[in-house]
Every structure is written in structure tokens, then in C-alpha cells.
Amino acid sequence: MKIILSPDPILRQRAQECVPGDSSLRKLAKQMARTMYKNDGCGLAGPQVGVLQRIVVVDCDSESYGENPITLVNPELVATEGDPVVDGEGCLSLPGITVPVKRRPWARVKYFDLDGNERFIEGDGLLGRCLQHELDHLEGRTLFESTDPVSRIKALRDYDAALAAGAKPGETSI
């Protein structure tokens, strides 16, 4: 699979619901996970590979990275908690830059697994941030829309420079 790069318009579109338990999602999830790992990512949403479906794969566990990706079908953010924290985020669809984004540190998400069972995942730190980031993609929102206006202008300039320098998915600085 190929990572879709900004400013491709697909990244600004809202993804459509999947049918929970649909057997074709298993193959898609496997391909997405392979693409995420190949590009050193910790999360990847359907629109980032040109699939306008509400599917996300994540793996933020540094100790077992690459062994247990979690697939979230039709994920829905149900709660965030904590004082908002500004931290740098990278994105496979915006290679070569890191953007300061303010997010609450803890998130809880309801989703369906690949068998169609309703589940919940919650986490703080990297996982909490990753869940919020990937769900933004399903709503057509990139890091450019997730940061403050001054940081957005800088990020756009930095992104143009990074692309000109040949930035590839997985790189967070050039």
C-alpha cells in the first residue's frame, strides 16, 4: 500500500462506516499494519492509504512493536481526560515535520474488532495521543487543522521545505 501525502484531497474527506465483521477488513487491516510498520509508524487510518473507510491500525507498545497491531473498526472517541498538553506529533502523511498539537493525555475509544465484537481501548501518553490523531484522520482532519494558527503557518512552510528535500513517510525531520 502507498501512503497518501498531503495535500491530497482524500485526507480532507470524512471516512465512511465499515460493516463490522466484514471479512474483507481482515486483509485490509493486515496490509495497513504492514504499511505502518514499513514506515515506522505507530498508527495508520484508512484515508492515509486511500481507503475512505473508518478503520485504524495502531501499535504503540515499544516492547512488542510489530507483534500485536490493534485494528479498530468504526472507532468512536467516547472520552478524553486530563489537562491538555502540547507535544510534537509526526504523521506518515506529512513526512519530514513535527507539529505541536494540544491534546488531552488520556483517551477512551469504542470500536469493533475484526470479528465484529464491540470493544473499548483506553490509554494515555503515546497511545492516548495516537488514538486521537488517527480518529482525526477519519474526520478529514490533519495535523495542519489540529494546531494553532501560528504553528500551522510554520508547519506548512516546513512541510513544503521537507517535501522539496525529499522527505519520505516515517521521517519526522529533515
PASEBA-1860 file (N, C-alpha, C; in nm, 3 decimals):
! residues 174
1> MKIILSPD> 0.085/-0.118/0.000/0.000/0.000/0.000/0.089/0.123/0.000 ~ 0.036/0.228/-0.057/0.109/0.354/-0.065/0.048/0.454/0.033 ~ 0.134/0.526/0.105/0.089/0.632/0.195/0.048/0.753/0.112 ~ -0.070/0.804/0.138/-0.120/0.925/0.072/-0.061/1.045/0.144 ~ -0.002/1.137/0.067/0.060/1.255/0.125/-0.028/1.378/0.109 ~ -0.023/1.466/0.208/-0.089/1.595/0.197/-0.021/1.673/0.085 ~ -0.094/1.745/0.004/-0.230/1.793/0.019/-0.336/1.712/-0.055 ~ -0.317/1.583/-0.073/-0.417/1.501/-0.143/-0.555/1.523/-0.078
9> PILRQRAQ> -0.657/1.554/-0.160/-0.790/1.585/-0.105/-0.856/1.470/-0.029 ~ -0.813/1.347/-0.050/-0.875/1.235/0.023/-0.851/1.251/0.174 ~ -0.741/1.314/0.212/-0.711/1.334/0.354/-0.805/1.433/0.421 ~ -0.880/1.507/0.343/-0.973/1.607/0.398/-1.117/1.559/0.396 ~ -1.140/1.433/0.356/-1.275/1.379/0.349/-1.305/1.291/0.470 ~ -1.432/1.291/0.507/-1.476/1.206/0.618/-1.490/1.062/0.567 ~ -1.432/0.969/0.641/-1.439/0.827/0.603/-1.577/0.771/0.634 ~ -1.616/0.671/0.557/-1.747/0.607/0.571/-1.739/0.487/0.666
17> ECVPGDSS> -1.851/0.457/0.729/-1.859/0.343/0.822/-1.830/0.213/0.748 ~ -1.769/0.120/0.820/-1.747/-0.015/0.770/-1.860/-0.104/0.821 ~ -1.872/-0.221/0.763/-1.965/-0.322/0.815/-1.886/-0.408/0.913 ~ -1.915/-0.397/1.044/-1.840/-0.476/1.142/-1.848/-0.625/1.110 ~ -1.734/-0.692/1.117/-1.730/-0.835/1.089/-1.710/-0.868/0.941 ~ -1.708/-0.768/0.852/-1.687/-0.791/0.709/-1.551/-0.857/0.689 ~ -1.549/-0.972/0.625/-1.425/-1.049/0.611/-1.318/-0.976/0.530 ~ -1.355/-0.884/0.442/-1.256/-0.812/0.362/-1.172/-0.718/0.448
25> LRKLAKQM> -1.222/-0.682/0.567/-1.147/-0.591/0.654/-1.021/-0.656/0.709 ~ -1.023/-0.787/0.723/-0.907/-0.860/0.776/-0.785/-0.840/0.685 ~ -0.805/-0.855/0.555/-0.695/-0.838/0.459/-0.650/-0.692/0.457 ~ -0.746/-0.600/0.458/-0.714/-0.457/0.459/-0.632/-0.422/0.583 ~ -0.674/-0.470/0.699/-0.604/-0.441/0.824/-0.461/-0.495/0.820 ~ -0.443/-0.614/0.765/-0.309/-0.673/0.755/-0.219/-0.589/0.664 ~ -0.274/-0.544/0.551/-0.198/-0.460/0.459/-0.164/-0.325/0.524 ~ -0.261/-0.269/0.596/-0.237/-0.141/0.663/-0.129/-0.155/0.770
33> ARTMYKND> -0.134/-0.262/0.849/-0.034/-0.283/0.954/0.105/-0.299/0.891 ~ 0.113/-0.375/0.784/0.241/-0.394/0.716/0.297/-0.259/0.669 ~ 0.209/-0.176/0.613/0.249/-0.044/0.564/0.293/0.045/0.680 ~ 0.219/0.041/0.791/0.253/0.120/0.909/0.392/0.081/0.960 ~ 0.418/-0.048/0.975/0.547/-0.093/1.026/0.661/-0.060/0.930 ~ 0.636/-0.078/0.801/0.738/-0.050/0.700/0.784/0.096/0.707 ~ 0.691/0.183/0.748/0.721/0.327/0.754/0.744/0.378/0.895 ~ 0.767/0.286/0.989/0.798/0.320/1.129/0.690/0.403/1.196
41> GCGLAGPQ> 0.563/0.375/1.164/0.453/0.446/1.228/0.400/0.370/1.348 ~ 0.318/0.440/1.428/0.253/0.374/1.541/0.101/0.375/1.523 ~ 0.054/0.435/1.414/-0.089/0.437/1.382/-0.107/0.470/1.236 ~ -0.217/0.419/1.179/-0.247/0.445/1.039/-0.398/0.433/1.019 ~ -0.457/0.533/0.956/-0.601/0.534/0.930/-0.628/0.508/0.782 ~ -0.745/0.451/0.753/-0.783/0.418/0.616/-0.754/0.528/0.514 ~ -0.797/0.653/0.538/-0.774/0.757/0.438/-0.626/0.778/0.405 ~ -0.537/0.744/0.496/-0.394/0.762/0.471/-0.339/0.664/0.368
49> VGVLQRIV> -0.416/0.561/0.335/-0.376/0.468/0.230/-0.480/0.469/0.117 ~ -0.559/0.576/0.111/-0.654/0.593/0.002/-0.784/0.517/0.019 ~ -0.813/0.470/0.140/-0.935/0.394/0.167/-1.025/0.479/0.257 ~ -1.135/0.527/0.203/-1.225/0.614/0.280/-1.320/0.531/0.365 ~ -1.262/0.448/0.450/-1.338/0.367/0.545/-1.288/0.395/0.685 ~ -1.377/0.377/0.783/-1.343/0.405/0.922/-1.273/0.284/0.983 ~ -1.146/0.271/0.949/-1.061/0.164/1.001/-0.925/0.223/1.035 ~ -0.872/0.178/1.149/-0.744/0.228/1.200/-0.665/0.109/1.253
57> VVDCDSES> -0.534/0.112/1.233/-0.446/0.016/1.300/-0.350/0.097/1.387 ~ -0.324/0.046/1.507/-0.230/0.112/1.599/-0.141/0.008/1.666 ~ -0.021/0.053/1.700/0.072/-0.028/1.779/0.170/0.068/1.845 ~ 0.144/0.098/1.971/0.227/0.193/2.047/0.308/0.123/2.155 ~ 0.313/-0.009/2.152/0.384/-0.086/2.255/0.529/-0.108/2.212 ~ 0.620/-0.032/2.272/0.760/-0.039/2.231/0.824/-0.176/2.259 ~ 0.770/-0.250/2.355/0.829/-0.379/2.389/0.788/-0.490/2.293 ~ 0.670/-0.481/2.237/0.625/-0.586/2.143/0.589/-0.527/2.007
65> YGENPITL> 0.649/-0.413/1.974/0.619/-0.344/1.848/0.635/-0.440/1.729 ~ 0.533/-0.444/1.647/0.536/-0.529/1.530/0.470/-0.664/1.550 ~ 0.436/-0.697/1.673/0.380/-0.829/1.701/0.229/-0.828/1.718 ~ 0.172/-0.719/1.768/0.030/-0.717/1.801/-0.040/-0.588/1.761 ~ -0.053/-0.561/1.633/-0.127/-0.440/1.597/-0.274/-0.455/1.639 ~ -0.334/-0.345/1.679/-0.475/-0.344/1.715/-0.551/-0.279/1.601 ~ -0.655/-0.346/1.554/-0.739/-0.290/1.447/-0.868/-0.239/1.508 ~ -0.900/-0.116/1.477/-1.023/-0.053/1.526/-1.113/-0.026/1.407
73> VNPELVAT> -1.230/-0.087/1.407/-1.329/-0.067/1.301/-1.437/0.025/1.356 ~ -1.470/0.128/1.282/-1.569/0.229/1.322/-1.541/0.286/1.461 ~ -1.416/0.327/1.487/-1.384/0.378/1.620/-1.454/0.510/1.648 ~ -1.484/0.529/1.775/-1.555/0.650/1.820/-1.492/0.696/1.951 ~ -1.446/0.818/1.954/-1.389/0.875/2.076/-1.501/0.899/2.175 ~ -1.496/0.834/2.290/-1.604/0.849/2.389/-1.564/0.936/2.506 ~ -1.433/0.951/2.533/-1.391/1.037/2.643/-1.244/1.072/2.630 ~ -1.212/1.192/2.676/-1.073/1.233/2.696/-1.066/1.296/2.834
81> EGDPVVDG> -0.950/1.286/2.896/-0.934/1.342/3.030/-0.795/1.399/3.047 ~ -0.783/1.486/3.147/-0.655/1.546/3.182/-0.641/1.685/3.125 ~ -0.548/1.758/3.182/-0.519/1.892/3.131/-0.451/1.878/2.996 ~ -0.494/1.958/2.898/-0.433/1.950/2.765/-0.281/1.973/2.770 ~ -0.210/1.896/2.689/-0.065/1.901/2.681/-0.027/1.925/2.536 ~ 0.065/2.019/2.515/0.118/2.043/2.380/0.240/1.954/2.363 ~ 0.241/1.876/2.255/0.355/1.791/2.226/0.369/1.781/2.074 ~ 0.487/1.749/2.029/0.512/1.735/1.886/0.457/1.605/1.834
89> EGCLSLPG> 0.389/1.611/1.719/0.337/1.492/1.654/0.389/1.486/1.511 ~ 0.422/1.366/1.470/0.456/1.340/1.331/0.340/1.268/1.267 ~ 0.345/1.254/1.137/0.237/1.187/1.064/0.294/1.127/0.937 ~ 0.257/1.003/0.908/0.305/0.938/0.787/0.262/1.012/0.661 ~ 0.150/1.084/0.667/0.101/1.158/0.551/0.160/1.298/0.540 ~ 0.238/1.339/0.640/0.305/1.470/0.640/0.453/1.448/0.675 ~ 0.528/1.380/0.589/0.665/1.345/0.624/0.756/1.467/0.637 ~ 0.855/1.449/0.725/0.960/1.549/0.737/0.936/1.657/0.840
97> ITVPVKRR> 0.818/1.656/0.905/0.790/1.761/1.003/0.731/1.702/1.132 ~ 0.744/1.780/1.236/0.678/1.753/1.363/0.599/1.879/1.397 ~ 0.473/1.861/1.436/0.384/1.974/1.459/0.339/1.974/1.606 ~ 0.343/2.090/1.672/0.295/2.096/1.810/0.141/2.092/1.814 ~ 0.087/1.993/1.885/-0.058/1.977/1.893/-0.098/1.965/2.040 ~ -0.204/2.036/2.077/-0.255/2.030/2.214/-0.365/1.924/2.220 ~ -0.343/1.825/2.307/-0.442/1.720/2.327/-0.449/1.684/2.475 ~ -0.563/1.631/2.514/-0.573/1.575/2.649/-0.492/1.444/2.648
105> PWARVKYF> -0.427/1.412/2.760/-0.335/1.298/2.759/-0.401/1.160/2.761 ~ -0.527/1.150/2.799/-0.592/1.020/2.812/-0.714/1.015/2.720 ~ -0.732/0.902/2.654/-0.847/0.886/2.563/-0.908/0.747/2.579 ~ -1.039/0.740/2.561/-1.113/0.614/2.560/-1.191/0.608/2.428 ~ -1.178/0.496/2.358/-1.238/0.479/2.226/-1.319/0.350/2.223 ~ -1.441/0.361/2.170/-1.525/0.243/2.145/-1.503/0.205/1.998 ~ -1.493/0.075/1.972/-1.471/0.028/1.835/-1.520/-0.115/1.822 ~ -1.516/-0.166/1.700/-1.544/-0.307/1.673/-1.413/-0.373/1.633
113> DLDGNERF> -1.393/-0.496/1.678/-1.275/-0.571/1.634/-1.306/-0.636/1.499 ~ -1.211/-0.711/1.446/-1.229/-0.770/1.313/-1.334/-0.880/1.309 ~ -1.375/-0.930/1.424/-1.482/-1.029/1.430/-1.619/-0.965/1.447 ~ -1.622/-0.831/1.460/-1.749/-0.760/1.475/-1.793/-0.742/1.619 ~ -1.704/-0.771/1.715/-1.736/-0.755/1.857/-1.706/-0.612/1.902 ~ -1.797/-0.554/1.979/-1.774/-0.421/2.032/-1.668/-0.428/2.142 ~ -1.575/-0.334/2.139/-1.465/-0.330/2.235/-1.439/-0.185/2.275 ~ -1.355/-0.170/2.377/-1.308/-0.039/2.419/-1.157/-0.047/2.435
121> IEGDGLLG> -1.091/0.063/2.403/-0.948/0.077/2.428/-0.929/0.212/2.493 ~ -0.840/0.216/2.589/-0.810/0.344/2.652/-0.661/0.349/2.679 ~ -0.609/0.469/2.682/-0.467/0.484/2.708/-0.429/0.628/2.726 ~ -0.310/0.645/2.785/-0.257/0.779/2.799/-0.122/0.785/2.730 ~ -0.057/0.898/2.740/0.073/0.913/2.676/0.062/0.894/2.526 ~ 0.155/0.817/2.470/0.160/0.798/2.324/0.032/0.734/2.272 ~ -0.020/0.632/2.340/-0.142/0.566/2.292/-0.260/0.663/2.292 ~ -0.277/0.740/2.399/-0.386/0.837/2.405/-0.378/0.938/2.292
129> RCLQHELD> -0.258/0.986/2.266/-0.236/1.084/2.158/-0.258/1.018/2.022 ~ -0.207/0.897/2.004/-0.221/0.826/1.877/-0.367/0.800/1.843 ~ -0.444/0.756/1.941/-0.586/0.730/1.917/-0.656/0.857/1.868 ~ -0.631/0.969/1.934/-0.695/1.094/1.895/-0.649/1.138/1.755 ~ -0.520/1.122/1.727/-0.463/1.159/1.598/-0.528/1.079/1.484 ~ -0.535/0.947/1.502/-0.590/0.862/1.396/-0.739/0.886/1.375 ~ -0.813/0.909/1.482/-0.956/0.938/1.468/-0.978/1.072/1.399 ~ -0.885/1.167/1.417/-0.891/1.292/1.342/-0.886/1.263/1.192
137> HLEGRTLF> -0.799/1.170/1.151/-0.789/1.136/1.008/-0.923/1.086/0.953 ~ -0.997/1.011/1.034/-1.126/0.959/0.987/-1.228/1.071/0.966 ~ -1.204/1.186/1.028/-1.293/1.302/1.013/-1.241/1.400/0.907 ~ -1.131/1.365/0.840/-1.076/1.453/0.738/-0.990/1.564/0.796 ~ -0.933/1.539/0.911/-0.855/1.640/0.982/-0.708/1.595/0.989 ~ -0.617/1.683/0.945/-0.474/1.653/0.953/-0.411/1.737/1.064 ~ -0.280/1.721/1.082/-0.210/1.800/1.183/-0.222/1.949/1.157 ~ -0.232/1.987/1.029/-0.245/2.130/0.998/-0.369/2.190/1.062
145> ESTDPVSR> -0.477/2.114/1.067/-0.602/2.163/1.128/-0.603/2.142/1.280 ~ -0.509/2.065/1.331/-0.508/2.031/1.473/-0.419/2.122/1.557 ~ -0.349/2.213/1.492/-0.258/2.300/1.564/-0.311/2.443/1.563 ~ -0.246/2.529/1.639/-0.288/2.670/1.644/-0.247/2.741/1.514 ~ -0.309/2.856/1.484/-0.284/2.924/1.356/-0.138/2.961/1.330 ~ -0.065/3.007/1.429/0.075/3.044/1.408/0.159/2.919/1.377 ~ 0.135/2.812/1.452/0.208/2.687/1.427/0.170/2.628/1.292 ~ 0.046/2.648/1.249/0.001/2.598/1.119/0.082/2.661/1.006
153> IKALRDYD> 0.101/2.793/1.014/0.178/2.863/0.910/0.320/2.809/0.905 ~ 0.383/2.793/1.021/0.519/2.739/1.026/0.522/2.596/0.973 ~ 0.425/2.514/1.013/0.420/2.374/0.969/0.405/2.365/0.817 ~ 0.322/2.451/0.760/0.304/2.450/0.614/0.435/2.484/0.542 ~ 0.506/2.584/0.593/0.636/2.622/0.534/0.736/2.507/0.549 ~ 0.742/2.451/0.671/0.836/2.341/0.697/0.803/2.220/0.609 ~ 0.674/2.195/0.589/0.633/2.080/0.508/0.674/2.098/0.363 ~ 0.654/2.216/0.309/0.698/2.244/0.171/0.848/2.220/0.158
161> AALAAGAK> 0.925/2.268/0.256/1.071/2.251/0.253/1.108/2.103/0.266 ~ 1.038/2.030/0.352/1.066/1.888/0.371/1.039/1.809/0.243 ~ 0.927/1.839/0.178/0.896/1.770/0.052/1.001/1.801/-0.054 ~ 1.041/1.927/-0.061/1.143/1.968/-0.159/1.275/1.895/-0.132 ~ 1.302/1.865/-0.004/1.424/1.794/0.033/1.412/1.643/0.019 ~ 1.292/1.595/-0.021/1.273/1.452/-0.045/1.225/1.372/0.074 ~ 1.157/1.435/0.169/1.107/1.364/0.287/1.018/1.246/0.248 ~ 1.033/1.137/0.321/0.955/1.015/0.300/0.873/0.982/0.424
169> PGETSI> 0.760/0.912/0.408/0.681/0.872/0.526/0.768/0.803/0.631 ~ 0.743/0.840/0.756/0.821/0.786/0.866/0.928/0.881/0.916 ~ 0.962/0.980/0.834/1.061/1.080/0.875/0.988/1.196/0.943 ~ 1.036/1.234/1.061/0.973/1.344/1.133/1.056/1.471/1.131 ~ 1.172/1.465/1.067/1.252/1.586/1.047/1.345/1.563/0.930 ~ 1.382/1.674/0.868/1.474/1.668/0.754/1.591/1.761/0.784
END
